[in-house]
């Protein structure tokens, strides 16, 4: 049995950095993820005037409930969607003039539902070029709060950004959500807000109304659990090769919904064991075809697509339209690369269907600079020799040491 050390969760690290910056006191984050995205988030906080101390095993953040210390700042968000969506929202609660820009890849990704909601709350926000996209400028004067309606059908990060803002407003927030994708990520947000002392609840028949009380956050010591999306590549590799892998720190009490990917592997024939503090997947030599709705765990869609050609029947993944507005159009990217390998694939607006057939053959994988495309097809390469990537280094976004760690597991 191989035990794999998975780095900390990107999603949890980003939320924890926001919460620590907004909290009253000094917060210690234990085992945060160190990657391009999270380093970019920490750098952005520093540009806004927050003190962030970093050691290999822990980061410390001096919180400022009143908002950024800088009254004028220019923040570059790199490729990070959480950075690009959370930091402007944090800055809006302060007082000053703040400009945010991002990479060409992140500039293409949508912001409109979030910035529309911020404007509805009275935030003076202006997009400098394309409406609903970076770059943007905020003339911040605090946020009063109140009622706001949000469409989170493209990304749950819009809702998370507003939820995180809620305790920093003068009156609190009442957010009515008309559509929501990747709902488990919102549950992560709610649990973490409560861990930092906030009061938040859901109302309405379907829980579509989120009520956040004012009052700010309290500093704490917060451990970051391993990244469940990253773990999916190792779990999938075990299921594909008939081997076994255990990830410590991800178990029955895990915050991250993407751990639900192991249930998909279980339906396909893998043996899955989830304990309180760990999860083990063992391949059985069988991968069955299936139809699965991955709306709530869409970041693991490419992982499943990458092993689907080796199933005994078709694999159909549904309700993943939001994957078209990630680092790239992941539905099209997966389909194109699978076809390069000789696999028959069909796609629609929110689905992909992958058919078994002749053994896939090696090919050059077009990554589109997307870390998840690289890590997913690295799993495929365990059964298909000759796979190469045009940009293997883009894994630095979430797991700079991925190739070394994955190679060590594969060779163990």
N, C-alpha and C positions, 0 to 999 in steps of 0.2 A: 504494500500500500504506500503510495506516494503522498506526502503532505506538502501542499504548495502554499507558499507565503504570498498572499495577494496584497498589493498595496491598498491604502485606505480609499474609501469611497470618494469619488469626485463630487457627487451630488451632496453628500453630507459635509464634506470639507468646505464647499462653497457656502452652504447655508450657515455653517458654524462660523465662518469668517464674517459674514454679515451680522449675525447675532452677537458675536464677540465685540465687533466694532460699535454696535448700538447699545451694548450693556453698560451698566454702571459698575465699573471696577475692572480688574485685570482677569482675563479669561485665558486658561491654558488648554490648548487643543493637543490631545495625545495621539500620536501616529497619524498625523494628517497626510493626505496624498501630496507628494512633491512631483508635480508635472508642469508642463507649459501652461495649462489652464489655471491651475491653482496658484502657481507662482505669479501669473499675470493678475489674478485677483488680489493677491497680497501686495503686489506692486501698485495696483490701482488704489488700494487703501492708503498706502504710503503717500502717493501723490495727493490724496485728499487730506493728508495731515494726520493720519492715525499712526501710532507707533506699533510696529509689528516686529517682534523678536523671533528669530528662527534658529532652531538647533535641529540636528538630524532626527530626533525623536519627538519633539514637541515645538509648538509655536505659541507665543504669548502675544495677546493683543490688549492694548490699553483702550478700553471702551470710552466713547464720548456720546452720552445720551442726547446731548444738544446738537449733534451733527458734526460734520467735518471741521477740523481745525483750520484748514485752508479756506480762505474766502474766494479764491480764484485758482482754478486748476484745470489742466488739460490731461485727460486720462486716455491712454491707449489700451483697448480691451483685448488685443491680439485676436485669436480665434475663439475665445471663450464665450459661449452663449450665456452662461450664468453670470459671468463678469459683465457682459454687455447689457444684460437685463436687470441685474440686481443692483449694480453700483449707481446707475442714474437714479434708481428709486431711493436708495439710501441717501444720496446727495440732496434729493428733493426735500428731505426732512430737515435739512440744515439751512444755512443762510449764506449765500454767495453765488458766484457765477461759475458754472462748471460745463466744460465741453468734453464730449465723449466721442471717440472714433474707434474703428476696429479694422481688422484685416479685410482684404477684398472678399474673402469667403464669408466672413461674418457680416459684411455690409450687405450681402445678398439676402441674408436671412431676415425674416419679417419681425417687426417690432410693433406694428400699428395697433393691435388690440391693447397692448400695455400702455403705449404713449397716449392713446385716446382716453383710456381710463384715468391716467394721471392728469390730463387736461381737464377732464370732467370734475376732478377733485380740486381744480384751481391752480394746478402747477403750470408755471410759465415755461413751456417747453417748445422748442423750435427745431425741426429737422432742417439741416443746412443744405441738403441736396435732394435726394429722393424722399418723398413723404413716406413715413413708416419705416425708415431705415436709418442706420448710422451714416454719417455723423449727426449728432444732435447737441443742442445747447440748452441748459436749464438755468434760469434765474430763480434761485431757490429762496423762499421766504417761509419755510415750514409748511406743514400741511394741516388744514383744519380737520379733515375727515368727513364722515357722513356716509351717504348711500352712493353706491356705484354699481354699474352693470358691466360684466366682462364676458367676452367670448374667449374661452380657453381651449377651443377645438383644435388649434394648431399646435399649442404647446402649453403644458401645465406650468411652465416657468412664469408665464404672465400672472397666473393666480398666486404662485408662491411669492413673487416679488411684492404683490399688493398685501398679501398676508403678513409678510415680514415687516412691511411698512406700518401696518395697523397700530401696534402699540406706541409708535413714535408720533402719531397724530394727536391733535389736541382733543378730539371727540371720539376717537376710535373709528372703525370702519364696519360697514355692513355691505358685503359684496354678494351680489346675485350673479351666479354663473349660468349662462345660457347653454354652454356646451363645454365638455371637459374630456381631455385625452390624458392618458398616463396617470390616472387617478392615484395609484400608489405613491407617486412622488409627492403628491399633496399631503398624504398621510405622514410621510417623513417630515415635511415642513411643520405640520401641526404638533407632532410629538416633540420635535426639537424646540419649537417656540415655548411649549409648556416646560421643557427642561430648563429653559432660561427664564422662567417665571412669568410668562405671558398667560393671559386668559383668552381662550378662543373656543368657539363652539360652532356646530352646524345646526341649521334650522331648515324648515320647509319639509314638504312631504318626501322629497327625494334627497334631502340634505344639500340642496343647491344654493343655500344661503349661508354664508360664512360671517360670523359676528366676532369681531376682534375688539377687545376692550383697550382703552388707552392705559398708560401706566409704565411703559418701557420694559426693559429687560434687566435681569440680575446676572452678574458675571458668575462663572462656574468653571470647573474642570470638566472637560468633555472629551471622552474617548471616541475616536473615529473607527467605525467598523470597516472590515475589508470591502472592496468594491464588488458588488454582486454581478454587475455587467461584465467586468473583467473576468470574474470567476467563471462566467458562462463558457469561455473559450476552453478552459481546462476541463470543465464538466462535459462539454460536447466532445472533446478529444478522447476522453475516457470511454464515452458511449460509442464513439466511432471505431476505436481500436480494440475494444474488449479489455481495456485495462481499468485500473481503479485510481481515483484521486479523492483526497479529502482536503477541504478548506476549513481551517479553524477560524472561529470568530463569526461565522455565518451559520446560524441555526434557527431554532423555532422562534426566538424572540427578535430576529433581525428586522430592522426598519425597512429595508429595501425590497420593494415588490419584485425586482428583477430576479430574486432568488426563486421565484415561481417558474423560471425556465427549467428547473430540474423536474418539475411536474410534467412538463412537455416531454422531456427525455424519458420519464417513467412511462408515459403513455406509448412511447415508441418502442419500449421493450427494455430499457436500461433499468438496473437495480438502483434505487435511490433510498438513502437512509439519512434522515434529518434528526439530529439530536439537539439538545438545548444550546450547545456551543459549537457545533460543527455540522457540515453536510458532506456526505460521501456519495459519489456516483461510480458505479461499476458497470462496464459494458458487458453485455451478455452474448455478443455475436449476432444480435438481432436488432434491426432498426425498421420499425413498421411505418408505413405511410399514414398520414392523418390529415384532417382539416382542423385548424386551430385559429381561434381569435386571439391576436396578440396586441390588441389595443392598449392594454395596461402594461405590457412589457415589451414595447416596440423597439427599444434599443437592442434587444436580443434577436430581433428578426433576422439580421444578417448572419448571426451565428447558426440559426436553424437552417437558413437557406444554404449555408456552406456545407452542411452535412446531408442535406436532403437528397442529393443524387445517389446516395448509398442506401436509401430506404428501399423496402420491398415493394412499395406502392407510391403513388403520387403524394406529395406534400403540398398542401394548399394553406397559405397564410393569409388571413383576412383582417380587415378593419385596421390597416396600418397606413392610411393616407398621410398621416403626419410625418412618416419617414421620408416623404418627398421634400420636406423643408428642413432637413438636418444639415450636417456639414456638406452633404451633396444629396441628390435624389437617390436615396438608398435602394428604392425598389428598382429603378432603372439600372443602377450600378451593379446590383446583384444579378439582375437578369443578363446584362451585357457580359459580365465576367463568366457567368455559368455557361453562356453560349460559346464564349471563347474556349471553354474546356470541352465543348461538344455536347453539352446537356440541353435537352429540350425544355424550354421555359415559356410560360405565358404570363402576361401581366394585365391588370386592369387599374382603374383609378386608385383602388385601395387594397389590392390583393396581388399575390404572386403564386403561381402553381408550377412546381418543379417535378419533372417526370424521370423515373429511373429508365435506364436504357444501356447503351454501350458504355464501357468503362471510360470515365473522363480522361482526357489527355492533358499534359502539361501545356501551359501557355503563360503569356505575360498578362498580369492582372493590372488593370487600370484603377488606381486607388482614389482618384479625385481628391487627394490630400486628406482622406477620411480614415482616421485611426481604426474605426470599426470594420471597414472593408478589409484592411490589412490583417487585423487579428483574426477575423472570421475565416479568410481564405488561407491563413496559416494553418488552421485546423484541417482544411481540405488537403493541404499539401502533405499531411501525414499518410494519405492514401494515393496521392497523385504526384509522382515525381516530376520535376521540371517546371514547377510554378515559380515565377519571379514577379517582383513588384516594382512599379515605376517610382514609388516613393515610400520605401519601407520605413524611413525615419519619421513619418508623420505620427507614429505611435507615441512620440514624446508628448502629445497632447494630454494623454491620460496615464501612460505606463511606459516611461522612457526605457526601462529595462526589459520590455516584453520579449524581444527576440531571444535574449540570453536566458530568461526564465523558462520560456516555452521550449527552447532547445534543450535545456538541462532536463526538463521533465520528459521530453520525448526520447532523450537518450539514456534515461535512467533505467 
